[in-house]
Amino acid sequence: MIHFFHQLSSPRYFYDFAGRLIPWLVVACLLCMIPGLYLGLVEAPPDYQQGDSYRIMFIHVPAAWMSLFIYMVMAVSGAIGLIWRIKLAEVISIASAPIGASFTFLALATGSLWGKPMWGTWWVWDARLTSELLLLFLYLGVMALYNAIEDRRTAARAAAILALVGIVNIPIIHYSVEWWNTLHQGPTVTKLDKPSIHLSMLIPLLLMAVAFKLYYAFLVLMRARCEVLRREKNSRWVKDLAGEAT
């Protein structure tokens, strides 16, 4: 295992390995997403209070989970890049930022669409919504800071520091519905005792959560491969690769 991770830190080995892994991730993502959407949008019964409008949950909730998960990946890989100066960790960190921002925006947009019929308003300065909006600004800040510095290694280190500072927002988002009297509903799936959601809704929700994670893995590897090529453009193996392609 140690030998594998040592090999994986090599840009050339990572580029080839990610290229072989990506098609499998796409297939696995579709195998989870198609039944997840069918079960959630067609087979699951209407909610006794919200009717069919709750079905946006099958997009909104996994997107919200991904917004937190990707931020943690970005911050942890950024820290690894800072401490051990591993280039590939820097690449994964910065490649994750726009994907995380997209999931965060999706969570905010679908939450607003869900909130209008349920709460009677598109937006309130609720603790969960406000801290999630702050998360979007953190993602955008990391991207802006990285692109503002010309030297890629220096830019990655500066972005990693900002990502680590912003990690304090993650527990605030997660526990906001418990710490404050908030308009946003409390946890229904991540309760320690028993999820308060019917199995016919829980299964498609979990399938969509897995599908979103596989989709992220596919996207981050694609972006990381492009970033590796950009950074290694003067190396022999990239020139050889370009020669084979022409």
Accessible surface in RSA format (square Angstrom, percent):
REM  Atomic radii and reference values for relative SASA: ProtOr
REM  Chains: A
REM  Algorithm: Lee & Richards
REM  Probe-radius: 1.40
REM  Slices: 20
REM RES _ NUM      All-atoms   Total-Side   Main-Chain    Non-polar    All polar
REM                ABS   REL    ABS   REL    ABS   REL    ABS   REL    ABS   REL
RES MET A   1   165.98  86.0 120.98  80.1  45.00 107.1 117.94 100.3  48.04  63.6
RES ILE A   2   153.34  87.3 149.66 111.5   3.68   8.9 151.26 108.9   2.07   5.6
RES HIS A   3   125.01  68.3 118.88  82.6   6.13  15.7  91.77  94.6  33.24  38.7
RES PHE A   4    65.21  32.6  63.49  39.3   1.71   4.5  64.36  39.0   0.84   2.4
RES PHE A   5   117.68  58.9 111.02  68.8   6.67  17.3 111.28  67.5   6.40  18.3
RES HIS A   6   133.51  73.0 123.58  85.9   9.93  25.4  79.23  81.7  54.28  63.2
RES GLN A   7    63.46  35.5  59.54  43.5   3.92   9.3  14.91  31.7  48.55  36.8
RES LEU A   8    33.45  18.6  33.45  23.9   0.00   0.0  33.45  23.5   0.00   0.0
RES SER A   9    44.97  38.0  32.01  42.7  12.96  29.9  20.15  42.9  24.82  34.8
RES SER A  10    45.03  38.0  39.67  52.9   5.35  12.3  29.20  62.2  15.83  22.2
RES PRO A  11    34.91  25.4  34.91  31.8   0.00   0.0  34.91  28.8   0.00   0.0
RES ARG A  12    98.10  41.2  97.75  49.8   0.36   0.8  33.75  46.1  64.36  39.0
RES TYR A  13    62.46  29.2  59.23  33.7   3.24   8.4  44.15  33.2  18.31  22.6
RES PHE A  14     7.16   3.6   7.16   4.4   0.00   0.0   7.16   4.3   0.00   0.0
RES TYR A  15    27.94  13.0  27.94  15.9   0.00   0.0   6.34   4.8  21.60  26.6
RES ASP A  16    48.10  33.7  42.71  42.5   5.39  12.7  16.28  38.3  31.81  31.7
RES PHE A  17    53.28  26.7  53.05  32.9   0.24   0.6  53.05  32.2   0.24   0.7
RES ALA A  18     0.06   0.1   0.06   0.1   0.00   0.0   0.06   0.1   0.00   0.0
RES GLY A  19    22.40  27.6   0.00   N/A  22.40  27.6   9.74  26.7  12.66  28.4
RES ARG A  20   141.39  59.4 131.55  67.1   9.85  23.5  78.81 107.7  62.59  37.9
RES LEU A  21    63.83  35.5  61.94  44.3   1.89   4.8  63.66  44.7   0.17   0.5
RES ILE A  22    15.59   8.9  15.59  11.6   0.00   0.0  15.59  11.2   0.00   0.0
RES PRO A  23    73.90  53.9  67.87  61.9   6.03  21.9  73.38  60.6   0.52   3.2
RES TRP A  24   183.53  73.7 179.36  86.8   4.17   9.8 155.08  82.7  28.45  46.2
RES LEU A  25    21.06  11.7  20.75  14.8   0.31   0.8  21.06  14.8   0.00   0.0
RES VAL A  26    53.51  35.2  51.57  46.7   1.94   4.7  53.39  46.4   0.12   0.3
RES VAL A  27    78.56  51.7  77.69  70.3   0.86   2.1  78.47  68.2   0.09   0.2
RES ALA A  28    34.38  31.6  31.98  49.4   2.40   5.5  33.96  47.8   0.42   1.1
RES CYS A  29     9.01   6.8   9.01  10.1   0.00   0.0   2.58   6.5   6.43   6.9
RES LEU A  30    89.43  49.8  89.43  64.0   0.00   0.0  89.43  62.8   0.00   0.0
RES LEU A  31   126.25  70.3 114.52  81.9  11.73  29.5 116.03  81.5  10.22  27.5
RES CYS A  32    22.57  17.1  22.46  25.0   0.11   0.3   0.11   0.3  22.46  24.2
RES MET A  33    42.73  22.1  42.73  28.3   0.00   0.0  14.09  12.0  28.63  37.9
RES ILE A  34   111.69  63.6 108.69  81.0   3.00   7.2 110.34  79.5   1.35   3.7
RES PRO A  35    47.62  34.7  43.70  39.8   3.92  14.3  47.62  39.3   0.00   0.0
RES GLY A  36     0.00   0.0   0.00   N/A   0.00   0.0   0.00   0.0   0.00   0.0
RES LEU A  37    56.92  31.7  56.05  40.1   0.87   2.2  56.33  39.6   0.59   1.6
RES TYR A  38   114.52  53.5 109.09  62.1   5.43  14.1  84.62  63.6  29.90  36.9
RES LEU A  39    56.83  31.6  56.54  40.5   0.29   0.7  56.54  39.7   0.29   0.8
RES GLY A  40     0.01   0.0   0.00   N/A   0.01   0.0   0.01   0.0   0.00   0.0
RES LEU A  41    87.39  48.7  70.33  50.3  17.06  42.9  70.33  49.4  17.06  45.9
RES VAL A  42    92.22  60.7  67.81  61.4  24.41  58.8  71.19  61.9  21.02  57.0
RES GLU A  43    96.83  55.6  72.92  55.2  23.91  56.9  17.80  34.4  79.03  64.5
RES ALA A  44     3.62   3.3   0.00   0.0   3.62   8.2   1.44   2.0   2.18   5.8
RES PRO A  45    59.78  43.6  54.50  49.7   5.29  19.2  59.78  49.4   0.00   0.0
RES PRO A  46    81.64  59.5  67.83  61.8  13.81  50.2  67.83  56.0  13.81  85.8
RES ASP A  47    30.75  21.5  24.98  24.9   5.77  13.6   1.08   2.5  29.67  29.6
RES TYR A  48   196.60  91.8 152.48  86.8  44.12 114.8 129.75  97.5  66.86  82.4
RES GLN A  49   138.99  77.7 101.38  74.1  37.60  89.5  25.89  55.1 113.09  85.8
RES GLN A  50    44.78  25.0  34.68  25.3  10.10  24.0   7.71  16.4  37.07  28.1
RES GLY A  51    28.60  35.3   0.00   N/A  28.60  35.3  26.71  73.3   1.89   4.2
RES ASP A  52    85.79  60.1  73.77  73.4  12.02  28.4  28.04  66.0  57.75  57.6
RES SER A  53    44.07  37.2  25.42  33.9  18.65  43.0  37.18  79.2   6.89   9.6
RES TYR A  54     5.79   2.7   5.79   3.3   0.00   0.0   5.79   4.4   0.00   0.0
RES ARG A  55    34.12  14.3  33.98  17.3   0.14   0.3  18.55  25.4  15.57   9.4
RES ILE A  56    43.22  24.6  34.25  25.5   8.98  21.6  40.36  29.1   2.87   7.8
RES MET A  57    17.47   9.0  17.47  11.6   0.00   0.0   0.45   0.4  17.02  22.5
RES PHE A  58     0.26   0.1   0.26   0.2   0.00   0.0   0.26   0.2   0.00   0.0
RES ILE A  59    47.76  27.2  47.76  35.6   0.00   0.0  47.76  34.4   0.00   0.0
RES HIS A  60    21.99  12.0  21.99  15.3   0.00   0.0  13.68  14.1   8.31   9.7
RES VAL A  61    28.25  18.6  27.65  25.0   0.60   1.4  28.25  24.5   0.00   0.0
RES PRO A  62     0.50   0.4   0.00   0.0   0.50   1.8   0.27   0.2   0.23   1.4
RES ALA A  63     0.00   0.0   0.00   0.0   0.00   0.0   0.00   0.0   0.00   0.0
RES ALA A  64    24.94  22.9  24.51  37.8   0.43   1.0  24.51  34.5   0.43   1.1
RES TRP A  65    65.97  26.5  62.11  30.1   3.86   9.1  47.54  25.3  18.43  29.9
RES MET A  66     1.05   0.5   1.05   0.7   0.00   0.0   0.56   0.5   0.50   0.7
RES SER A  67     0.00   0.0   0.00   0.0   0.00   0.0   0.00   0.0   0.00   0.0
RES LEU A  68    30.12  16.8  30.12  21.6   0.00   0.0  30.12  21.2   0.00   0.0
RES PHE A  69    79.91  40.0  74.59  46.2   5.33  13.9  79.52  48.2   0.40   1.1
RES ILE A  70     0.00   0.0   0.00   0.0   0.00   0.0   0.00   0.0   0.00   0.0
RES TYR A  71     0.02   0.0   0.02   0.0   0.00   0.0   0.00   0.0   0.02   0.0
RES MET A  72    73.00  37.8  72.72  48.1   0.28   0.7  70.22  59.7   2.78   3.7
RES VAL A  73    38.61  25.4  33.67  30.5   4.95  11.9  38.21  33.2   0.41   1.1
RES MET A  74     0.24   0.1   0.24   0.2   0.00   0.0   0.24   0.2   0.00   0.0
RES ALA A  75     0.00   0.0   0.00   0.0   0.00   0.0   0.00   0.0   0.00   0.0
RES VAL A  76    77.46  51.0  75.31  68.2   2.15   5.2  77.46  67.3   0.00   0.0
RES SER A  77    11.46   9.7  10.81  14.4   0.66   1.5  11.09  23.6   0.38   0.5
RES GLY A  78     1.71   2.1   0.00   N/A   1.71   2.1   1.03   2.8   0.68   1.5
RES ALA A  79    20.11  18.5  19.79  30.5   0.32   0.7  20.11  28.3   0.00   0.0
RES ILE A  80    58.66  33.4  58.66  43.7   0.00   0.0  58.66  42.2   0.00   0.0
RES GLY A  81     0.10   0.1   0.00   N/A   0.10   0.1   0.10   0.3   0.00   0.0
RES LEU A  82    43.29  24.1  31.77  22.7  11.52  28.9  31.91  22.4  11.37  30.6
RES ILE A  83   115.02  65.5  87.74  65.4  27.28  65.7  93.73  67.5  21.29  57.8
RES TRP A  84   164.89  66.2 142.82  69.1  22.07  51.8 120.10  64.0  44.79  72.7
RES ARG A  85   145.44  61.1 130.50  66.5  14.94  35.6  38.06  52.0 107.38  65.1
RES ILE A  86    62.52  35.6  58.66  43.7   3.85   9.3  62.52  45.0   0.00   0.0
RES LYS A  87    97.75  47.7  94.21  57.8   3.54   8.4  46.72  42.1  51.03  54.4
RES LEU A  88    18.62  10.4  16.90  12.1   1.72   4.3  17.96  12.6   0.66   1.8
RES ALA A  89    11.51  10.6   5.84   9.0   5.67  12.9  10.74  15.1   0.77   2.0
RES GLU A  90     6.12   3.5   4.18   3.2   1.94   4.6   5.67  11.0   0.46   0.4
RES VAL A  91     2.67   1.8   2.67   2.4   0.00   0.0   2.67   2.3   0.00   0.0
RES ILE A  92    33.94  19.3  33.94  25.3   0.00   0.0  33.94  24.4   0.00   0.0
RES SER A  93     9.55   8.1   9.55  12.7   0.00   0.0   3.41   7.3   6.13   8.6
RES ILE A  94    15.50   8.8  14.08  10.5   1.42   3.4  14.08  10.1   1.42   3.8
RES ALA A  95     2.38   2.2   0.71   1.1   1.68   3.8   2.38   3.4   0.00   0.0
RES SER A  96     0.00   0.0   0.00   0.0   0.00   0.0   0.00   0.0   0.00   0.0
RES ALA A  97     0.03   0.0   0.03   0.0   0.00   0.0   0.03   0.0   0.00   0.0
RES PRO A  98    30.66  22.3  28.23  25.7   2.43   8.8  29.19  24.1   1.47   9.1
RES ILE A  99     9.56   5.4   6.02   4.5   3.54   8.5   9.56   6.9   0.00   0.0
RES GLY A 100     0.00   0.0   0.00   N/A   0.00   0.0   0.00   0.0   0.00   0.0
RES ALA A 101     8.19   7.5   7.43  11.5   0.76   1.7   7.72  10.9   0.48   1.3
RES SER A 102    72.14  61.0  60.01  80.1  12.13  27.9  38.81  82.6  33.33  46.7
RES PHE A 103    11.98   6.0  10.82   6.7   1.16   3.0  11.81   7.2   0.18   0.5
RES THR A 104     0.00   0.0   0.00   0.0   0.00   0.0   0.00   0.0   0.00   0.0
RES PHE A 105   127.86  64.0 127.86  79.2   0.00   0.0 127.86  77.5   0.00   0.0
RES LEU A 106    61.67  34.3  61.37  43.9   0.30   0.8  61.67  43.3   0.00   0.0
RES ALA A 107     2.11   1.9   1.22   1.9   0.89   2.0   1.22   1.7   0.89   2.3
RES LEU A 108    23.49  13.1  17.88  12.8   5.61  14.1  20.13  14.1   3.36   9.0
RES ALA A 109    36.45  33.5  26.48  40.9   9.97  22.7  35.23  49.6   1.22   3.2
RES THR A 110    10.75   7.6  10.75  10.9   0.00   0.0  10.75  14.4   0.00   0.0
RES GLY A 111    18.22  22.5   0.00   N/A  18.22  22.5  13.01  35.7   5.21  11.7
RES SER A 112    24.79  20.9  22.61  30.2   2.18   5.0  14.68  31.3  10.11  14.2
RES LEU A 113    99.34  55.3  89.03  63.7  10.31  25.9  89.05  62.5  10.29  27.7
RES TRP A 114    31.44  12.6  29.48  14.3   1.96   4.6  31.31  16.7   0.12   0.2
RES GLY A 115     3.22   4.0   0.00   N/A   3.22   4.0   3.20   8.8   0.03   0.1
RES LYS A 116    81.01  39.5  77.94  47.8   3.08   7.3  42.65  38.4  38.37  40.9
RES PRO A 117    78.68  57.3  42.13  38.4  36.55 132.8  53.10  43.8  25.58 159.0
RES MET A 118    71.96  37.3  40.01  26.5  31.94  76.1  30.82  26.2  41.13  54.5
RES TRP A 119    82.33  33.0  47.94  23.2  34.40  80.8  39.60  21.1  42.74  69.3
RES GLY A 120    52.97  65.3   0.00   N/A  52.97  65.3  30.08  82.5  22.90  51.3
RES THR A 121    42.48  30.2  40.15  40.7   2.32   5.5  23.82  32.0  18.65  28.2
RES TRP A 122   133.67  53.6 130.74  63.3   2.93   6.9 110.73  59.0  22.94  37.2
RES TRP A 123    74.57  29.9  60.71  29.4  13.86  32.5  59.80  31.9  14.77  24.0
RES VAL A 124    41.00  27.0  36.56  33.1   4.44  10.7  41.00  35.6   0.00   0.0
RES TRP A 125   183.96  73.8 152.45  73.8  31.51  74.0 128.25  68.4  55.71  90.4
RES ASP A 126    11.39   8.0   1.26   1.3  10.13  24.0  10.77  25.3   0.62   0.6
RES ALA A 127    29.75  27.4  13.16  20.3  16.59  37.7  22.82  32.1   6.94  18.4
RES ARG A 128    50.36  21.1  50.36  25.7   0.00   0.0  10.37  14.2  39.98  24.2
RES LEU A 129    20.99  11.7  19.99  14.3   1.00   2.5  20.99  14.7   0.00   0.0
RES THR A 130    51.23  36.4  50.41  51.1   0.82   1.9  49.57  66.6   1.66   2.5
RES SER A 131     8.79   7.4   5.52   7.4   3.27   7.5   8.47  18.0   0.31   0.4
RES GLU A 132    12.00   6.9  12.00   9.1   0.00   0.0   9.40  18.2   2.60   2.1
RES LEU A 133    37.00  20.6  37.00  26.5   0.00   0.0  37.00  26.0   0.00   0.0
RES LEU A 134    87.37  48.7  86.01  61.5   1.36   3.4  86.99  61.1   0.38   1.0
RES LEU A 135     0.00   0.0   0.00   0.0   0.00   0.0   0.00   0.0   0.00   0.0
RES LEU A 136    20.36  11.3  20.36  14.6   0.00   0.0  20.36  14.3   0.00   0.0
RES PHE A 137   111.87  56.0 103.90  64.4   7.96  20.7 104.72  63.5   7.14  20.4
RES LEU A 138    27.69  15.4  25.59  18.3   2.10   5.3  27.61  19.4   0.08   0.2
RES TYR A 139     0.00   0.0   0.00   0.0   0.00   0.0   0.00   0.0   0.00   0.0
RES LEU A 140    81.24  45.2  77.73  55.6   3.50   8.8  78.34  55.0   2.89   7.8
RES GLY A 141    25.54  31.5   0.00   N/A  25.54  31.5  23.20  63.7   2.35   5.3
RES VAL A 142     1.65   1.1   1.65   1.5   0.00   0.0   1.65   1.4   0.00   0.0
RES MET A 143    49.73  25.8  48.71  32.2   1.02   2.4  49.73  42.3   0.00   0.0
RES ALA A 144    64.28  59.1  51.34  79.2  12.94  29.4  60.48  85.2   3.79  10.0
RES LEU A 145    60.86  33.9  56.74  40.6   4.12  10.4  60.37  42.4   0.49   1.3
RES TYR A 146    12.82   6.0  12.82   7.3   0.00   0.0  12.82   9.6   0.00   0.0
RES ASN A 147   107.26  74.0  80.04  77.4  27.22  65.5  27.18  65.4  80.08  77.4
RES ALA A 148    82.44  75.8  41.32  63.8  41.12  93.5  52.40  73.8  30.05  79.6
RES ILE A 149    47.51  27.0  44.39  33.1   3.11   7.5  47.51  34.2   0.00   0.0
RES GLU A 150   165.66  95.1 143.73 108.7  21.92  52.2  64.82 125.4 100.84  82.3
RES ASP A 151    78.11  54.7  68.97  68.6   9.14  21.6  33.36  78.5  44.75  44.6
RES ARG A 152    70.00  29.4  66.81  34.1   3.19   7.6  38.34  52.4  31.66  19.2
RES ARG A 153    62.43  26.2  62.31  31.8   0.12   0.3  35.07  47.9  27.36  16.6
RES THR A 154    61.36  43.6  60.79  61.6   0.57   1.4  45.11  60.6  16.25  24.6
RES ALA A 155     0.00   0.0   0.00   0.0   0.00   0.0   0.00   0.0   0.00   0.0
RES ALA A 156     6.69   6.1   1.47   2.3   5.22  11.9   2.42   3.4   4.27  11.3
RES ARG A 157    65.44  27.5  64.40  32.8   1.05   2.5  18.13  24.8  47.32  28.7
RES ALA A 158    25.20  23.2  18.51  28.6   6.69  15.2  22.63  31.9   2.56   6.8
RES ALA A 159     3.89   3.6   3.54   5.5   0.35   0.8   3.80   5.3   0.09   0.2
RES ALA A 160     3.32   3.1   2.57   4.0   0.76   1.7   2.94   4.1   0.38   1.0
RES ILE A 161    95.76  54.5  95.22  70.9   0.54   1.3  95.63  68.9   0.13   0.3
RES LEU A 162    52.59  29.3  50.31  36.0   2.28   5.7  52.34  36.8   0.25   0.7
RES ALA A 163     0.25   0.2   0.25   0.4   0.00   0.0   0.25   0.3   0.00   0.0
RES LEU A 164    60.28  33.6  52.69  37.7   7.60  19.1  52.85  37.1   7.43  20.0
RES VAL A 165    99.67  65.6  88.62  80.2  11.05  26.6  95.36  82.9   4.32  11.7
RES GLY A 166     3.87   4.8   0.00   N/A   3.87   4.8   3.87  10.6   0.00   0.0
RES ILE A 167    52.31  29.8  51.17  38.1   1.14   2.7  51.17  36.8   1.14   3.1
RES VAL A 168    97.65  64.3  92.99  84.2   4.66  11.2  97.65  84.8   0.00   0.0
RES ASN A 169     4.24   2.9   4.13   4.0   0.11   0.3   2.93   7.1   1.31   1.3
RES ILE A 170    18.64  10.6  18.64  13.9   0.00   0.0  18.64  13.4   0.00   0.0
RES PRO A 171    57.84  42.2  54.81  50.0   3.03  11.0  57.84  47.8   0.00   0.0
RES ILE A 172    58.85  33.5  58.85  43.8   0.00   0.0  58.85  42.4   0.00   0.0
RES ILE A 173     3.24   1.8   3.24   2.4   0.00   0.0   3.24   2.3   0.00   0.0
RES HIS A 174    78.67  43.0  73.34  51.0   5.33  13.6  37.12  38.3  41.55  48.3
RES TYR A 175    87.27  40.7  87.27  49.7   0.00   0.0  44.80  33.7  42.47  52.4
RES SER A 176     0.02   0.0   0.02   0.0   0.00   0.0   0.02   0.0   0.00   0.0
RES VAL A 177    18.57  12.2   1.73   1.6  16.83  40.6   1.73   1.5  16.83  45.7
RES GLU A 178   105.51  60.6  69.83  52.8  35.68  84.9  31.13  60.2  74.38  60.7
RES TRP A 179   139.52  56.0 106.67  51.6  32.84  77.1  90.73  48.4  48.78  79.1
RES TRP A 180   126.60  50.8 117.45  56.8   9.16  21.5  93.74  50.0  32.86  53.3
RES ASN A 181   166.42 114.8 123.25 119.1  43.17 104.0  42.38 102.0 124.04 119.9
RES THR A 182    27.34  19.4   2.99   3.0  24.34  58.0   8.65  11.6  18.69  28.3
RES LEU A 183    91.09  50.7  69.47  49.7  21.62  54.3  74.86  52.6  16.23  43.7
RES HIS A 184    36.21  19.8  31.94  22.2   4.27  10.9  21.07  21.7  15.15  17.6
RES GLN A 185    90.59  50.7  77.88  56.9  12.71  30.3  45.90  97.7  44.69  33.9
RES GLY A 186    35.88  44.3   0.00   N/A  35.88  44.3  18.81  51.6  17.07  38.2
RES PRO A 187    51.49  37.5  31.19  28.4  20.29  73.8  43.33  35.8   8.15  50.7
RES THR A 188    43.74  31.1  40.87  41.4   2.87   6.8  27.57  37.0  16.17  24.4
RES VAL A 189    24.73  16.3  15.89  14.4   8.83  21.3  15.89  13.8   8.83  24.0
RES THR A 190    72.81  51.8  48.62  49.3  24.19  57.6  49.33  66.3  23.47  35.5
RES LYS A 191    78.94  38.5  62.87  38.6  16.07  38.3  33.53  30.2  45.41  48.4
RES LEU A 192   187.53 104.4 151.60 108.5  35.93  90.3 154.75 108.7  32.78  88.2
RES ASP A 193   121.95  85.4  81.88  81.5  40.07  94.7  50.57 119.0  71.37  71.2
RES LYS A 194   154.27  75.3 150.28  92.2   3.99   9.5  93.96  84.6  60.30  64.2
RES PRO A 195    47.35  34.5  39.60  36.1   7.75  28.2  39.60  32.7   7.75  48.2
RES SER A 196    67.75  57.3  34.91  46.6  32.84  75.7  42.09  89.6  25.66  36.0
RES ILE A 197    28.48  16.2   9.52   7.1  18.96  45.7  16.86  12.1  11.62  31.5
RES HIS A 198   122.26  66.8 108.72  75.6  13.54  34.6  85.91  88.5  36.34  42.3
RES LEU A 199   111.39  62.0 107.01  76.6   4.38  11.0 107.46  75.5   3.93  10.6
RES SER A 200    39.36  33.3  24.85  33.2  14.51  33.4  35.30  75.2   4.06   5.7
RES MET A 201    21.20  11.0  21.20  14.0   0.00   0.0  12.31  10.5   8.89  11.8
RES LEU A 202    22.30  12.4  22.30  16.0   0.00   0.0  22.30  15.7   0.00   0.0
RES ILE A 203    79.67  45.3  78.11  58.2   1.56   3.8  79.29  57.1   0.39   1.1
RES PRO A 204     1.52   1.1   1.52   1.4   0.00   0.0   1.52   1.3   0.00   0.0
RES LEU A 205     0.76   0.4   0.76   0.5   0.00   0.0   0.76   0.5   0.00   0.0
RES LEU A 206    79.50  44.3  79.05  56.6   0.45   1.1  79.22  55.6   0.28   0.8
RES LEU A 207    47.77  26.6  46.97  33.6   0.79   2.0  47.68  33.5   0.08   0.2
RES MET A 208     0.96   0.5   0.96   0.6   0.00   0.0   0.96   0.8   0.00   0.0
RES ALA A 209     9.81   9.0   8.83  13.6   0.97   2.2   9.74  13.7   0.06   0.2
RES VAL A 210    72.85  47.9  71.94  65.1   0.91   2.2  72.83  63.3   0.02   0.0
RES ALA A 211     0.00   0.0   0.00   0.0   0.00   0.0   0.00   0.0   0.00   0.0
RES PHE A 212    13.45   6.7  13.45   8.3   0.00   0.0  13.45   8.2   0.00   0.0
RES LYS A 213    76.66  37.4  73.50  45.1   3.15   7.5  57.65  51.9  19.01  20.2
RES LEU A 214    35.66  19.9  35.33  25.3   0.33   0.8  35.65  25.0   0.01   0.0
RES TYR A 215    90.12  42.1  90.03  51.2   0.09   0.2  52.52  39.5  37.60  46.4
RES TYR A 216    13.19   6.2  13.19   7.5   0.00   0.0  12.32   9.3   0.86   1.1
RES ALA A 217    27.42  25.2  26.58  41.0   0.83   1.9  27.42  38.6   0.00   0.0
RES PHE A 218    43.33  21.7  43.33  26.8   0.00   0.0  43.33  26.3   0.00   0.0
RES LEU A 219    46.12  25.7  46.12  33.0   0.00   0.0  46.12  32.4   0.00   0.0
RES VAL A 220    10.15   6.7  10.15   9.2   0.00   0.0  10.15   8.8   0.00   0.0
RES LEU A 221    21.83  12.2  21.83  15.6   0.00   0.0  21.83  15.3   0.00   0.0
RES MET A 222    82.14  42.5  81.11  53.7   1.03   2.4  72.64  61.8   9.51  12.6
RES ARG A 223   104.53  43.9  98.32  50.1   6.21  14.8  25.59  35.0  78.94  47.8
RES ALA A 224     0.00   0.0   0.00   0.0   0.00   0.0   0.00   0.0   0.00   0.0
RES ARG A 225    53.04  22.3  53.04  27.0   0.00   0.0   4.88   6.7  48.16  29.2
RES CYS A 226    70.42  53.3  65.88  73.5   4.54  10.7  15.46  39.2  54.96  59.3
RES GLU A 227    14.28   8.2  14.11  10.7   0.17   0.4   3.40   6.6  10.88   8.9
RES VAL A 228     4.13   2.7   3.28   3.0   0.85   2.1   4.13   3.6   0.00   0.0
RES LEU A 229    52.94  29.5  50.83  36.4   2.11   5.3  50.99  35.8   1.95   5.2
RES ARG A 230   136.14  57.2 125.60  64.0  10.54  25.1  55.61  76.0  80.53  48.8
RES ARG A 231    51.10  21.5  16.13   8.2  34.97  83.3  23.76  32.5  27.35  16.6
RES GLU A 232    30.01  17.2  27.11  20.5   2.90   6.9   4.74   9.2  25.27  20.6
RES LYS A 233   128.67  62.8 119.64  73.4   9.02  21.5  65.38  58.8  63.29  67.4
RES ASN A 234   117.16  80.8 100.43  97.1  16.73  40.3  30.87  74.3  86.29  83.4
RES SER A 235    29.59  25.0  18.72  25.0  10.86  25.0  28.30  60.3   1.29   1.8
RES ARG A 236   184.52  77.5 175.96  89.7   8.56  20.4  65.51  89.5 119.02  72.1
RES TRP A 237    33.48  13.4  30.54  14.8   2.93   6.9  28.12  15.0   5.35   8.7
RES VAL A 238    16.94  11.1  16.77  15.2   0.17   0.4  16.77  14.6   0.17   0.5
RES LYS A 239   120.54  58.8 108.99  66.9  11.55  27.5  63.96  57.6  56.58  60.3
RES ASP A 240    65.85  46.1  58.47  58.2   7.37  17.4  23.31  54.9  42.54  42.4
RES LEU A 241    44.07  24.5  41.83  29.9   2.24   5.6  42.35  29.7   1.72   4.6
RES ALA A 242    55.12  50.7  46.97  72.5   8.15  18.5  54.63  76.9   0.48   1.3
RES GLY A 243    46.65  57.5   0.00   N/A  46.65  57.5  32.21  88.4  14.44  32.3
RES GLU A 244   141.04  81.0 104.80  79.3  36.24  86.3  52.43 101.4  88.61  72.3
RES ALA A 245    90.87  83.6  47.56  73.4  43.31  98.5  58.80  82.8  32.07  85.0
RES THR A 246   146.71 104.3  86.26  87.5  60.45 144.1 103.48 139.0  43.23  65.4
END  Absolute sums over single chains surface
CHAIN  1 A    13302.2      11397.4       1904.8       9340.0       3962.2
END  Absolute sums over all chains
TOTAL         13302.2      11397.4       1904.8       9340.0       3962.2
